[in-house]
Amino acid sequence: MISDRSPAGEKVTATDTTTSTKAVFRRVLIPVGDASQAQQVVELARRVGASEARVLHLSLRENIGGRRFAIETEADASYAVEATIFELRMAGIGASGEIHHVLVGKAAEAIVAEAAEWGADLIVLGAPRRGEFATRLFSSVTLRVLQHAQCPVLVASSAATEHETPAADEQYAGTRA
């Protein structure tokens, strides 16, 4: 462990268990679109040392002719929240969840507002669903959250959502420690 009296060139190994970092991001807001994002965002929350998480699912509504129509069922919305809360609790992170009804196009604003209201230290977003071209053409919720959030935002890599093929698993099986 490095102390005030240590020589400037002294090194600490990465496996040194006597050093620890204080969790900077205690309260993490985790907006999820569906249950498929649960494992990915929970792993990110675990890595940043979150001790408390709020799962937010936005049940999008379409406004047609002055009437609002739900894009998904309440059961689907509840399942997305419950599955993520379960994964967070299994990872040892205290969790609660909410479902908010918002109009299509207002999701980013709802996420930023919830983070500010709840006092989130960090927002953890799953990988963007749109491809690069569609994102440039229509923008994205992720981009708007990054631009307007008052706290740091951590976005999962879209490469993390791709599944490895069994052949790739076998190819690298001998090289893993």
trRosetta pair geometry for C-beta under 8 A, 3 or more apart (Angstrom, degrees):
i j d omega theta_ij theta_ji phi_ij phi_ji
1 12 6.7 47 -109 -113 30 128
1 16 6.9 159 -73 169 64 135
1 18 4.8 -90 -57 109 116 124
1 19 5.7 160 -114 -67 89 87
2 6 4.7 -107 -150 37 69 161
2 10 6.0 156 -107 93 92 118
2 12 5.7 -91 -30 -43 98 124
3 6 5.1 124 48 -25 62 99
6 10 4.6 -88 173 35 113 149
7 10 5.0 117 64 -32 79 98
12 16 4.9 -61 177 2 94 158
12 19 6.2 59 169 -27 148 147
13 16 5.0 131 64 -38 74 91
16 19 5.2 47 108 10 112 105
21 24 7.9 -39 152 -25 108 92
21 49 7.5 -134 95 -45 99 156
23 26 5.6 98 120 -78 116 71
23 48 7.5 90 -151 141 87 64
23 49 3.4 -149 -115 132 99 127
23 50 7.2 163 -168 -74 129 18
23 51 6.3 110 111 -28 164 102
24 48 7.5 -78 59 179 86 93
24 49 7.2 90 26 63 58 125
24 121 7.0 -178 136 164 64 135
25 28 5.7 56 155 -74 108 98
25 48 4.6 -10 55 148 133 122
25 49 6.4 123 57 67 80 83
25 50 5.8 -43 114 -83 94 76
25 121 4.5 179 -138 108 60 119
25 122 4.0 5 -144 -12 129 133
25 152 7.4 -86 -92 62 122 122
26 49 7.7 -41 -87 118 50 89
26 50 6.6 108 -165 -144 23 52
26 51 4.9 -23 -153 33 80 104
26 52 6.1 29 153 27 79 95
26 121 5.6 88 41 1 64 149
27 50 7.5 93 -108 -148 7 92
27 51 7.8 -38 -64 60 49 78
27 52 5.1 -18 -105 79 67 107
27 53 7.6 158 -160 -91 46 34
27 54 7.5 16 -174 -4 89 100
27 118 7.0 -164 163 135 129 100
27 119 6.1 29 93 105 161 81
27 120 5.2 -136 120 -127 99 46
27 121 4.9 116 54 0 76 93
27 122 7.6 157 89 28 53 72
28 45 5.0 171 95 -128 161 102
28 48 6.9 120 -83 78 138 131
28 50 4.1 -49 -3 -116 131 137
28 52 7.2 159 23 89 70 53
28 53 4.7 -25 71 -108 93 83
28 54 7.6 -177 91 26 48 64
28 120 6.4 65 -138 -155 19 100
28 121 6.7 -50 -72 59 57 86
28 122 4.8 -22 -114 73 82 99
28 123 7.5 149 -165 -102 67 20
28 124 5.5 21 179 -8 117 113
29 53 7.5 154 -95 -160 18 67
29 54 5.3 -21 -114 66 66 97
29 56 6.1 7 -174 -4 96 124
29 111 7.3 143 134 -168 133 80
29 114 6.2 141 -146 113 144 103
29 115 4.7 -118 14 -98 158 83
29 118 6.3 126 -81 67 115 140
29 120 4.0 -47 -18 -101 107 152
29 122 7.3 -169 28 94 70 48
29 123 4.9 -24 70 -110 102 72
29 124 7.3 174 83 22 49 69
30 41 5.0 121 -154 155 119 135
30 42 7.8 43 -140 -73 162 55
30 45 6.3 -44 -72 -63 130 133
30 53 5.4 14 -4 -175 119 115
30 54 6.9 171 26 82 74 44
30 55 5.1 -32 77 -106 102 61
30 56 6.8 160 81 20 45 75
30 84 6.5 -167 114 170 131 138
30 88 7.7 -176 26 -76 157 133
30 123 7.8 160 -82 -162 34 55
30 124 5.0 -15 -103 65 81 102
31 55 7.9 128 -101 -167 22 51
31 56 4.5 -37 -98 76 70 102
31 57 7.3 137 -158 -89 63 32
31 58 6.7 8 -156 -14 113 102
31 107 8.0 120 -179 175 148 100
31 111 5.0 -43 -53 -115 151 116
31 114 7.9 122 -74 64 105 141
31 123 7.2 7 1 -167 101 102
31 125 6.3 -4 57 -108 100 76
31 126 7.9 -113 92 5 72 88
32 35 7.5 59 155 -85 135 29
32 37 4.8 -177 -142 75 94 126
32 38 6.6 30 -131 -75 150 63
32 41 6.5 -130 -86 20 100 156
32 55 6.0 -16 6 -163 116 99
32 56 7.3 146 16 72 66 49
32 57 5.6 -36 69 -89 81 84
32 80 5.3 -174 110 167 115 107
32 81 7.2 165 57 -86 122 49
32 84 5.1 -166 -20 -58 161 152
32 126 6.5 74 -122 -23 66 127
33 37 6.0 93 40 -13 80 141
33 57 7.6 129 -115 -137 16 82
33 58 7.9 -29 -105 47 60 87
33 80 7.1 -111 114 -149 26 147
33 126 6.7 -104 12 48 99 139
33 129 6.9 -30 32 -45 173 135
34 37 6.3 112 65 1 58 97
34 76 7.4 -36 -123 174 94 99
34 80 5.0 -101 -138 -105 34 118
35 38 5.4 -13 -169 -23 58 120
35 79 5.7 -55 -50 134 128 93
35 80 5.0 -130 -52 -110 68 56
35 83 3.9 40 -133 56 109 159
35 84 7.0 -144 -124 -41 61 79
37 40 5.5 -72 -164 48 57 113
37 41 5.5 37 151 -12 93 114
37 80 8.0 30 40 -157 101 101
37 84 7.4 -5 88 -89 84 118
37 126 3.7 -58 -145 -90 127 152
37 127 7.8 -160 -121 27 100 72
37 156 7.9 175 -154 26 95 153
38 41 6.6 -74 -148 43 21 97
38 42 5.9 18 164 -18 64 116
38 80 7.9 -165 -59 -162 102 59
38 83 5.0 -100 -66 126 154 99
38 84 4.3 -146 -116 -93 94 68
38 86 7.8 6 -167 61 145 87
38 87 4.6 134 163 4 111 152
39 42 5.8 -60 -141 39 26 112
39 43 6.3 30 160 -23 63 106
39 87 6.1 -131 -84 -146 53 150
40 43 6.1 -58 -155 31 25 110
40 44 6.9 20 151 -13 60 106
40 126 5.7 84 90 -128 129 90
40 127 6.9 -62 161 -11 158 95
40 156 5.0 49 160 -137 117 162
40 160 5.8 123 -133 123 113 123
40 161 6.6 -13 -84 -83 152 79
41 44 5.5 -52 -150 37 39 112
41 45 6.3 40 151 -20 69 104
41 84 6.9 -4 71 -140 123 117
41 124 5.1 129 -157 127 94 117
41 125 7.5 -85 -107 159 115 9
41 126 5.4 -67 -55 -73 110 81
41 156 6.5 -95 -79 -43 65 132
42 45 5.6 -53 -146 37 33 112
42 46 6.3 36 153 -21 65 105
42 84 6.9 -172 -58 -156 105 73
42 87 4.3 -107 -60 131 161 115
42 88 5.4 -141 -121 -78 105 62
42 91 5.4 167 172 -16 110 149
42 93 7.5 -169 -151 32 85 137
43 46 5.6 -52 -147 35 31 113
43 47 6.4 33 154 -22 63 107
43 91 7.9 -155 -84 -108 41 149
44 47 5.7 -55 -148 34 31 114
44 48 6.7 19 159 -10 65 107
44 124 5.0 158 102 -152 126 130
44 154 5.7 173 173 124 130 131
44 156 6.0 -116 -47 -81 142 92
45 48 6.3 -63 -149 40 30 102
45 50 4.3 -43 -178 22 87 143
45 53 5.5 11 -156 -87 152 138
45 88 6.7 -15 84 -119 151 99
45 91 7.4 110 86 99 103 151
45 93 6.0 28 129 -101 122 173
45 124 5.5 -110 -67 -6 84 167
46 49 7.9 41 175 -68 32 25
46 50 7.0 -70 -75 36 26 94
46 91 4.8 -100 -81 178 122 135
46 92 7.8 84 -119 53 101 91
46 93 6.7 -121 -84 -40 72 127
48 122 6.3 -73 139 67 160 174
48 124 7.7 -158 14 -77 141 123
48 154 6.9 -143 -53 -31 145 164
50 53 5.5 52 151 -63 140 97
50 93 5.4 32 100 -134 99 130
50 122 7.4 -113 -87 55 108 126
51 93 6.7 -164 -154 -136 19 74
51 94 6.5 19 152 23 63 102
52 93 7.1 175 -90 -179 15 83
52 94 4.8 -23 -109 74 69 107
52 95 7.5 163 -162 -80 50 41
53 88 5.1 -121 56 -147 139 148
53 93 5.3 38 -3 145 116 125
53 94 7.0 160 22 86 68 54
53 95 4.7 -15 69 -106 95 86
53 96 7.8 177 93 30 55 56
54 95 7.3 160 -91 -155 28 64
54 96 5.5 -18 -115 70 74 85
54 97 6.8 150 -169 -97 59 39
54 98 6.9 4 179 7 105 102
54 114 7.6 -145 111 158 134 114
54 118 5.7 -93 21 -164 161 161
54 120 7.3 -107 37 -86 115 107
55 81 5.1 145 113 -144 126 73
55 84 4.5 140 -123 98 144 129
55 85 5.5 -110 6 -61 143 80
55 88 7.2 -148 -50 -15 114 144
55 95 6.2 37 -18 -175 103 112
55 96 7.2 -156 24 99 79 37
55 97 3.8 -20 65 -107 102 100
55 98 7.4 166 87 25 61 55
56 97 7.2 -169 -69 -153 32 69
56 98 5.7 -8 -112 65 68 91
56 100 6.7 -4 -165 6 97 110
56 110 7.9 -180 164 133 133 100
56 111 6.7 149 99 -115 146 73
56 114 5.5 104 -107 125 155 165
57 77 5.3 156 123 -164 137 81
57 80 4.8 117 -107 93 142 123
57 81 4.9 -104 -8 -61 128 95
57 97 7.2 27 -3 -178 97 111
57 98 7.5 -167 31 96 69 47
57 99 5.0 -23 72 -109 99 75
57 100 7.6 167 84 26 48 65
58 99 7.8 155 -98 -160 17 59
58 100 5.6 -27 -112 71 66 90
58 101 7.8 123 -166 -116 61 16
58 102 5.1 -33 -162 29 110 118
58 107 5.0 138 106 -129 167 93
58 110 5.7 115 -108 91 127 146
58 111 7.4 -70 -46 -58 132 86
59 70 6.4 -22 164 -141 108 102
59 71 7.6 178 180 45 63 85
59 72 6.3 -121 -142 59 83 102
59 74 7.4 4 -120 -104 153 57
59 77 4.6 -13 -85 -103 111 147
59 99 5.5 37 -21 179 113 106
59 100 7.0 -174 24 86 79 36
59 101 5.0 -34 74 -100 102 66
59 102 7.5 131 66 22 51 65
60 70 7.7 118 85 -155 51 54
60 71 4.6 -2 83 20 98 133
60 72 7.3 74 43 6 81 97
60 102 6.3 -37 -110 76 55 75
60 103 7.3 42 -159 178 71 17
60 104 5.1 61 -174 -78 117 74
60 107 6.8 -34 -91 -72 105 111
61 68 4.4 10 171 -174 128 110
61 69 6.5 145 -161 67 74 33
61 70 5.9 -42 -104 -93 76 48
61 71 7.0 -150 -94 -13 24 87
61 101 5.7 44 -29 -180 122 94
61 102 6.7 -175 20 92 92 25
61 103 5.4 -56 72 -99 90 50
61 104 7.0 -133 76 -22 40 74
62 68 7.0 150 72 -154 40 57
62 69 4.9 -24 59 61 94 92
62 71 6.1 99 -24 -65 101 94
62 103 7.6 99 -108 -151 20 72
62 104 5.6 16 -96 -7 65 126
63 66 7.3 12 -176 -106 91 13
63 67 7.4 158 -152 77 54 32
63 68 5.5 -26 -95 -95 66 73
63 103 5.7 -6 -26 -133 113 119
63 104 7.7 -141 6 31 80 91
64 67 6.0 -31 71 65 70 83
64 68 8.0 133 22 -103 67 25
64 69 6.2 -5 20 3 113 119
68 103 7.3 -98 -124 -96 115 87
70 73 7.2 96 126 -93 135 28
70 74 7.8 -39 -164 -50 163 69
70 101 7.9 -68 -103 -133 93 110
71 104 7.4 91 -44 -68 139 111
72 76 4.5 -101 172 77 115 136
72 77 5.8 133 102 -50 120 88
73 76 4.7 101 58 3 81 99
73 77 7.1 -146 97 -2 47 86
74 77 5.6 -56 -149 39 36 113
74 78 6.1 36 153 -20 69 107
74 99 7.9 99 -146 139 75 168
75 78 5.8 -54 -144 38 29 110
75 79 6.3 33 156 -23 63 107
76 79 5.7 -54 -147 33 29 113
76 80 6.7 33 154 -22 62 102
77 80 6.0 -53 -155 29 31 112
77 81 6.9 22 152 -11 63 106
77 99 5.0 75 154 -131 123 137
78 81 5.9 -61 -153 40 34 107
78 82 5.9 26 157 -15 71 114
78 99 6.9 -55 -78 -49 58 144
79 82 5.8 -58 -136 43 29 107
79 83 5.9 30 165 -21 66 109
80 83 6.3 -55 -143 35 21 108
80 84 6.6 15 159 -12 58 111
81 84 6.1 -66 -153 39 27 106
81 85 6.2 26 155 -18 67 109
81 97 3.9 138 -173 159 111 147
81 98 7.3 -169 -128 47 142 16
81 99 6.1 -96 -40 -61 145 91
82 85 5.7 -53 -143 38 31 112
82 86 6.3 37 156 -23 64 105
82 97 7.2 -137 -66 47 42 159
83 86 5.7 -53 -151 33 29 115
83 87 6.6 27 153 -16 63 106
84 87 5.7 -53 -148 37 34 110
84 88 6.3 36 153 -20 66 106
84 95 7.5 -152 124 -177 78 149
84 97 6.9 122 75 -95 106 135
85 88 5.7 -55 -147 36 31 112
85 89 6.3 28 157 -16 66 107
85 95 4.5 178 -139 117 73 129
85 96 7.1 23 -118 -129 121 11
85 97 5.0 -94 -60 -27 121 126
86 89 6.0 -60 -149 38 28 107
86 90 6.3 28 154 -19 64 108
87 90 5.6 -54 -147 36 31 113
87 91 6.5 26 153 -15 64 108
88 91 5.7 -63 -153 40 31 108
88 93 4.5 -78 -179 75 87 109
88 94 7.8 -28 139 92 113 13
88 95 3.8 93 94 -54 140 146
89 92 7.6 63 -174 -66 34 14
89 93 6.9 -103 -80 64 30 60
89 94 7.5 42 -101 -116 75 28
89 95 5.6 -107 -52 26 81 114
98 114 7.7 -167 71 -141 136 135
100 110 5.7 179 106 -175 144 132
100 114 7.1 -136 -24 -71 153 132
102 106 4.8 -136 174 89 111 106
102 107 5.9 142 96 -87 141 54
102 109 7.9 172 -156 70 140 91
102 110 4.6 -85 -79 -51 155 151
103 106 4.7 63 64 13 83 124
104 107 7.6 -10 -142 -30 38 100
106 109 5.1 -54 -168 44 71 117
106 110 5.9 77 134 -28 84 102
107 110 5.7 -60 -151 36 32 112
107 111 6.4 31 155 -20 67 105
107 141 4.7 -36 95 -117 122 127
108 111 5.7 -54 -150 34 33 111
108 112 6.3 28 156 -15 67 107
108 141 4.8 -171 -65 -150 89 66
108 144 3.4 0 -153 99 171 122
108 145 4.9 -138 -144 -55 91 71
108 148 6.7 99 151 39 110 130
109 112 5.9 -56 -146 40 31 109
109 113 6.1 30 156 -19 65 110
109 144 7.6 -48 -44 144 62 129
109 148 7.5 -24 -99 102 58 160
110 113 5.8 -55 -143 39 28 111
110 114 6.2 28 158 -19 64 108
111 114 5.9 -57 -147 37 27 109
111 115 6.4 29 155 -20 63 107
111 123 6.7 83 163 -148 110 141
111 141 7.2 94 -1 177 142 107
111 145 5.3 -30 92 -105 136 119
111 149 7.8 -46 117 -87 98 104
112 115 5.8 -54 -149 34 30 113
112 116 6.5 26 155 -16 64 107
112 145 6.1 -171 -59 -129 91 70
112 148 4.9 -34 -100 110 159 109
112 149 5.3 -137 -116 -91 92 62
112 150 7.3 103 -166 -3 93 81
113 116 5.9 -58 -150 38 31 109
113 117 6.1 27 156 -17 67 111
114 117 5.7 -56 -139 41 30 110
114 118 5.8 16 165 -8 67 114
114 120 7.7 47 119 -19 73 128
115 118 6.3 -63 -137 46 22 100
115 120 4.1 -69 -152 35 78 130
115 123 5.3 -47 -97 -72 142 113
115 149 6.2 1 75 -141 159 98
115 150 7.1 173 109 44 113 87
115 151 5.9 -136 162 30 126 119
116 119 7.7 25 178 -72 27 37
116 120 7.7 -50 -48 28 24 91
116 150 5.6 68 -91 28 100 133
120 123 6.0 69 130 -67 147 72
120 151 5.5 -154 100 44 86 160
121 151 6.0 -179 -179 -162 21 140
121 152 7.7 -1 149 38 61 96
122 151 6.0 -129 -84 141 28 119
122 152 5.3 -24 -115 76 79 94
122 153 7.4 151 -166 -98 66 27
122 154 6.1 15 180 -3 116 108
123 145 6.4 -126 118 170 154 127
123 149 5.7 -110 11 -133 140 150
123 151 6.3 126 -15 82 89 104
123 152 7.4 -167 28 100 72 48
123 153 4.6 -19 67 -114 104 77
123 154 7.1 178 87 27 51 66
124 153 7.9 168 -83 -162 25 56
124 154 4.9 -16 -110 69 70 104
124 156 7.6 57 178 -40 86 91
125 128 8.0 27 139 -63 121 64
125 141 8.0 -178 -144 111 137 99
125 142 5.5 148 141 -115 157 93
125 145 6.4 139 -63 77 144 154
125 153 6.4 14 -4 -177 113 102
125 154 7.1 175 25 87 70 50
125 155 4.8 -16 68 -110 106 73
125 156 6.8 -133 100 8 58 81
126 155 8.0 -1 93 -156 14 65
126 156 5.2 -24 -150 31 39 130
126 161 7.9 75 177 -76 97 124
127 155 7.2 96 -105 168 42 85
127 156 4.6 -79 -51 94 73 99
127 157 6.3 -14 -98 107 111 23
127 158 4.2 131 -167 -94 128 57
127 160 6.5 -176 -54 57 130 94
127 161 4.8 -111 35 -26 151 129
128 135 6.3 28 160 -88 150 133
128 140 5.5 1 -138 -174 126 155
128 141 7.9 169 -122 53 87 80
128 142 4.7 -89 -83 3 102 148
128 155 7.4 9 -33 -172 86 126
128 158 6.3 -46 49 -74 76 115
130 134 4.0 -122 -173 93 114 119
130 135 4.8 149 99 -60 120 79
130 138 7.1 -131 -138 59 165 116
130 140 5.8 -147 38 -99 127 115
131 134 5.0 88 54 15 77 102
131 135 6.8 -138 95 -9 37 92
132 135 5.7 -58 -148 35 28 114
132 136 6.5 26 157 -17 64 106
133 136 5.9 -58 -152 36 30 108
133 137 6.2 23 154 -15 65 112
134 137 5.6 -59 -143 42 32 111
134 138 5.8 -16 173 22 71 111
135 138 7.0 -74 -126 57 19 76
135 139 6.9 4 -174 -167 57 14
135 140 4.6 -21 -135 -38 93 122
135 142 8.0 -31 -134 52 125 110
135 143 6.8 130 -175 -28 106 131
139 143 5.6 -124 -170 68 79 135
139 144 6.4 62 159 -46 121 101
140 143 4.5 97 58 6 86 101
140 144 7.0 -158 91 -2 47 86
141 144 5.9 -62 -150 41 31 107
141 145 6.2 31 154 -20 68 107
142 145 5.9 -56 -147 35 28 109
142 146 6.4 30 154 -19 63 107
142 155 5.8 73 -158 -120 122 134
143 146 5.7 -54 -150 35 31 114
143 147 6.4 27 154 -18 64 109
144 147 5.6 -56 -146 38 33 112
144 148 6.1 -3 166 7 68 116
145 148 6.6 -79 -138 51 25 88
145 149 5.4 34 172 -43 69 113
145 153 5.8 139 128 -122 102 152
146 149 6.7 -34 -117 14 17 111
146 153 5.3 -131 -100 65 65 150
146 155 7.4 -32 -72 -40 116 131
149 152 7.6 -8 117 121 129 4
149 153 5.1 117 44 -52 159 115
156 160 5.5 -95 174 55 101 138
156 161 7.4 93 129 -45 122 96
157 160 4.6 104 70 -11 89 101
157 161 7.9 -157 102 -6 60 79
158 161 5.7 -47 -164 25 49 114
158 162 7.6 56 143 -27 67 94
159 162 5.8 -44 -161 18 46 114
164 168 4.6 -119 -175 83 100 129
164 169 5.6 117 121 -55 124 85
165 168 4.8 98 56 4 77 101
165 169 7.2 -139 98 -5 43 86
166 169 5.4 -52 -150 34 39 115
166 170 6.4 36 154 -17 69 103
167 170 5.8 -54 -149 37 33 108
167 171 6.3 38 151 -26 65 106
168 171 5.5 -50 -145 31 33 116
168 172 6.5 9 163 0 66 108
169 172 6.6 -72 -148 47 25 92
169 173 6.3 50 152 -58 63 96
170 173 5.4 -29 -145 -8 33 123
172 175 5.2 -67 -162 45 65 110
172 176 6.2 71 143 -38 88 97
173 176 6.4 -52 -153 17 31 111
